[in-house]
Amino acid sequence: MNGEPFAGHAPGSPLYRRLIAGLFFAGIATFAQLYSTQAVLPQIAADLAISPATAALTVSATTLGLAAAVIPWSIVADRIGRIPAMAIGVIAATALGLCAPLSGEIGLFLILRVAEGIALGAVPAVALAYLSEEVRPRYAAAAAGSYIAGTTVGGLLGRIVAGVVGEFAGWRIGIWVVATVCALAAVLFLVLTPRAQGFVPRRFDEQGPSIVARLTASLRSPQLLALYAQGFLLMGAFVAVYNYLGFHLSEPPFLLPVWLVTLLFLAYLAGTVSSPWAGSLASRLGRYPVLLVAILATACGALLMLVPSMPLVLGGLLLFTAGFFAAHAVASGWTPVAATAQTRAQASSLYYFGYYAGSSLFGWALGLAFGAASWTWFVLLIVVMCAVSAAIAMLGLRASRTGRP
């Protein structure tokens, strides 16, 4: 660097491309196995003679483990570095993912899924902090959108592969095949991702704010609290829809077979498109207006799924998915920017703690509403969650300087 301070990678440079590609494969290795059971929930429920809400615990258990682990992983990353922390987490998660479907009963399976989630927490806890430190500030929102697009590919791949293979070979084989794909993606992540240049790990004996002080500072900011709420509410709504839509479409008047329901996860591609697009728009127009429009799109998509017409349900799912990932790309990329340099990793970790806590809580609890009431009430609860999310954004983020282009 010729003694000059590191200014960050710019789009078009070889290291920028390697960084985006490496995190793309980290997203596949993480999110494919995180949600691999979601596509085969009806099969798990039937095979193990459990309710839809209990079957959904195979998703919630993993996201709960992840939510509990993101803050500890941020501490580890501050000490050993961003890339080593993510590498340890991805390798451990892949090993657990290969073992989990071999378990013979639901209790052990859930324990292994929790452990898998704990290991997976390394990537979302660290990736956005790493991006914000390695990419030039003016390109941070667009880079975050590109990273979120990669996570959508991982989520889609895990669901499609598990669902299609599971339809013909059983749900256990489907999940195991996904874990194998994740192992290959983990290798590509380790090979491609460039070493960090914008962050130097701190020793335990170095002076600086304690972890408690950094967490406290990240919890005192109204702006950051509003961003954490976006992840908590919107991710909870998103996972709940994808958990229970398959059950809804397998009932009258749709009566769709499992293989066809699995293909609906291709709607994830809407998020692959919308997240980098939202990041680019946020760079030009500001984060705040793009976030509100994305939340509105999410709610409108949910309402379309109330109509008992397959084309409208599919259109609603596409709009819902695109809106959610656009909102997530903006809110998650905004979080480290809104934090101080010393609290960046903890702020990102708290965002993802709320994000996956919402996934675990609402991914299970809204299943009780679905089972006890109806799809209509279920969707209306989703819309209420979107409305609350928008209200919090208007109260906590409107005056934010970091939300401007």
N, C-alpha and C positions, 0 to 999 in steps of 0.2 A: 504493500500500500504506500511505499515511499514515505513513511512517516505521517501521512495524512490520515485524519480520522475516517473511519468507515462510514460512508454515506448511504449505503444500502444498494441492493441490486435493482436494476431497472429492467422493465420488460424488453425482451429481445436479446438480452445478454445470455451467454451459455449457462452461467450459474443460476440465473433467474429461472430458466427453463428446467434445469435440473431440480431446483427447489420445488417448483410447482409439480413436476412429474413425481418426485419422491414423496411428497405429501399426498398426491393423488393415490399412489399405491398404499400409503399408510392408511388412507381413508378406506380403501377396499379391504385391507387386512383387518381393520377395526370394525367397520359397520356391516360388512357382509356377515360376520359371525355373530355380531350383536343382535341382528334381527332375523337370523336364519330360521328360527322356530316360528316366526309370525305367519309364514306362508302355509305351515302345516298344523296350525292350531286345531282345526276341526278333526284332523287325523289323530293328533295327540289326545284330544278329548275323548274320541271314540275308542281308541286303543286302550287307554288307561281308565276309561269309565269315570271321567271327571267332568265338572261343569266348564262352560266356556271361560268364566272368570278364573277358575283354577288353572286351566290350560294357559291362560294369558300370563300367569305368574312366571312361565318360562321366559317370557320377555321382560317382565317387571323385575325378576330376580337379578337378571344381568344388568339392567339399567340402574337398579338400586345399588349393586356393588360398585358400578361405575361412579354413581353420584357420591358415594361415601369415599371414593378413592381420589377424586380429582384434586382436592386440596392437599392431601399428603404428597401426591405426585408433583404438585407445583413446588413444594418444599424440596423434594428430591432433585428436581430439575434445576433449582437455584444452586444446589450444591455440586452436582456432578455434570451439569450441562443439559441443554435441551435435547440434542440428538441422542446421547446415551440413555437418557430417561425414556424417551419414546421407544428406543430399540429394545430395552429390557422389557417394557410392557408388552410390545407387540409379540416378541418371541415367547414370553410366558403365556400370553393369551392364546396363541396358536397351539401350543402344547396342550393346554387345558381344553381347547375346542376340539382337538382330535380325540380326547379321552371322554368328554361329556356324553356323546350319544351312545357310548358303550355301556352306560349305567343301566341297571336292570329295573329300577323303580323310580318314581317321581321324586321322592325325598332326596336321594343321592344326586339325581339329575339337577335338581334345583340348587343344591349346595355347590356343585361344580359350575353351574351357570353364574352363581354369585361370585365365585373365585375368578371366573373368566372376566366378569365385568370389572372387578377390582384391577386386574391386569390391563384391561382395555382402557382404563381411565387415563393412562399415560398420554395417549395421543390427543384427545380433546383438551386435556388440562394444559398442554404445552404448545400445541401446534400453532394457535393464533398468536401467542406471545412470541414464538419463534418467527412467524411471518412478519409481525410488526417490527421486530428488531432487524430483520435481514432485508426487508424491501424498503425502498425509498418511500417516505411518508405519503407523497401525493398518489402513490399507486397502491397503498395499503388496502383500501376498500375493494378495489378490483381484484387484488390478489386473494383477499379473504373470500370473495365470491367464487373465484376459481377453485379454492380449496373446498368450499362447501359443495360445489358441483361434483368434485371427486367423491365426497362422502355420499352423495346421492347415488352415484354409480355403484359404490360398495353396497349400500342398502338394497338397491335394486337387484344386484347380482346375487346377493345372499338369498333374497326371497324367491327369485325366479329359479335359481338352481335347486334350492331345497324343495320348492313346490313341484317342479317338473320331475326331478329324480325321485322325490318322495311319492309321487303319484304311482310310479311303476315299481319302485324298489323298496318302499317303506320310508317313513319319516326319519328313522334313525340313519339310514344310508344317505338320505338327502342332506342331513345336517353334517354328516361326516365328509361328504364330498365338498361342501362349502368350506369346511375347515382346511381341507387340502388346498383348495384354491387360495385361501388366505395365507397359507404357508409360502406359496409362490410369490404372492404380492409382498409379503414381509421381506423376502430376499431382495426384491427389486427396490423396495424402500431403503434398505440398508446400503445397497450399491449406489443408488442415484443421489440421495440427499447430501448436499454439500455441508461441510462443517460450518458451525456458527461463527460469524465474525463480529456480530453486533452485541454479543453478550459474553461476559467472562464469569464462570462459576465462582461463587463466593465460598471461602473456607468458613468452617463453623466458628472459628475464633476471630473472624473479622468483625470490625465495628459496623454498625448499621441497625436500622429498625428491626426489632424482633419479629418473628412470624405473627405473634399475637398483635403487635402494633400494625403490621401491614394488613392483616385481615380486618382489624378494627377500622382502619382508614378506608378500606374497600367497602365496609358496611355502613359507613357514615355518609357517604355521598348519595344524595337523592337521585342524581342522574344514574349512578351505577345501580341503585336499588330498582329503579324503573326498568333498566335493561335486564336485570336478573328476572324481573316479573314477566318480561316478554318470553324468555326461554321457558319459565315454569308453566305458564298458561298455554302458550301456543304449542309447545312440544307435547304437553299432556293431551291437548285436543287432537293433535296429529296422530300420535300413537294409538289413541283410543279408536279413531276412525279406522285405521288400518288393522287393528286387532279384531274388530267386530263386524266390519263390512262383509267379510267372507261368510260369516254366520247368517247375516241378513240376506245375502244374495243366494244362499243355498236353500232359503225358505220361499214359500209362495209370496208373490206371484212369479218370482224369477226362476227358482229351482235350477240354478246353474251347477254344472259338475265342478269338482275340485280343480281340475286342470285349467278350466276356463277362468275360474276365480283367480287362480295363480297369475294368469296373464294380465290381470288388472293391475298388478304391481308395476307393469310397464309405464303406468302413469307417473312413476318416479322420474321418468325422463323429463317431465315438465319442470321438475325442480332442478335438473341438470342444466336446463336452458335458463330458467328464471334467476338462479342464484348469481351467476356471473353478470347477467344483464342488470340485476338490481344493484350489484356492487359498482358497475360502471355508471349507472344512473345516479347513485348516491355520491359518487365522486364529482359529478357535474351539477346536480340539482340540490344536493344536501341529503343527509341521512334521514332526517325527520319526516319530510313529506313522502319519501319512498317507503319508509316503514309503515306509515298510516295507510297508504294505498294498498300495500301488501296485506295488511291485516283485513282490510275491507274485502279484498279478493278472496281471502281464506274463508271469511264468513259467508260470502255469496256462494262460493263453491259448496259449502256444507248445506246451505238451503236448497240448492239444486238437487242434492241427493235425497231429498224428501219425496220427490216426484217418482211414482212407480213406473218409470220408463227407463229401460236400459240405456238408450242413448243419452238421456239427460243425467242419469246417475254417473255415467262415464265422463260426460262433460263437466259435471260438478266435481268429480274426483280430480280431474286434470287441473281445474281452476283452484281447487282447495290445495292441491300439492304445490302448484306453482306459487301461490300466495304464501304458503307457509315457508317454503325454502327461501323466497325472496326476503321475507321478514327476518328469518333466522340469519341469513347472510349479512343483512344490515346490522342487526342487533349484536351478533357475535363479533363482527369486525369492529363495531363501534366501542365495545367494552374495553379492550386494551388501549385504545386511543384516548378514552375518557379517563383512564387511570394514570397515576404518576409512573415514572420509570421504575421506581422501587417496588410498586405494588402491581405491576402489570400482570405477572404470572398469577398472583392471587386473585385479582379481579376476573381474569379469564376463567380461573378454576371455579370461582363462586358463580359465574354465569352458567357454567356447565353443571355445577352442583344443582342449581335451580332447574336447569333444563332436564336433567335426568331424574331428579326428584319428581318433577311434574310427570315425566313419562311413567315412572313407577307407580305413583299414586293414582293418576287419572286413567292410566292404561288398565289398571285393575278396577278402581272404584266405578268408573263409568260402565264397566261390564255388569255391575250389579243393577244399574239403572236400565241397561239394555235387557237384562234377563227378567227384571221385575216389572218393567213398564212396557215400552215399545220403542221402535226405531225413531219414531217422531220425537218422543221426549228426549231420547239420546241426542239427536241432532240439535234440538233446541238448547240443550245444555252446552253443546259445542259452540253454538253461536253466542251464548251468554259469556262464555270464556273469552271469545274473541273481542266482545264488546268491553269487557273489563280490561283486557290487555290494551285496547286502544285508549280507554279513559286514563289508564296509568301513564301511557306514553304522552298524552296531551298534558297531563299534570306535571310530569317529571322531566320531559325532554324538549319541550317546545323552545325554551330559552337557551338551550345548550349551544355553546359556540362550536363544540366539536361535531355538531350535527350539520354544520354548514359546509358548502362545497369549498 
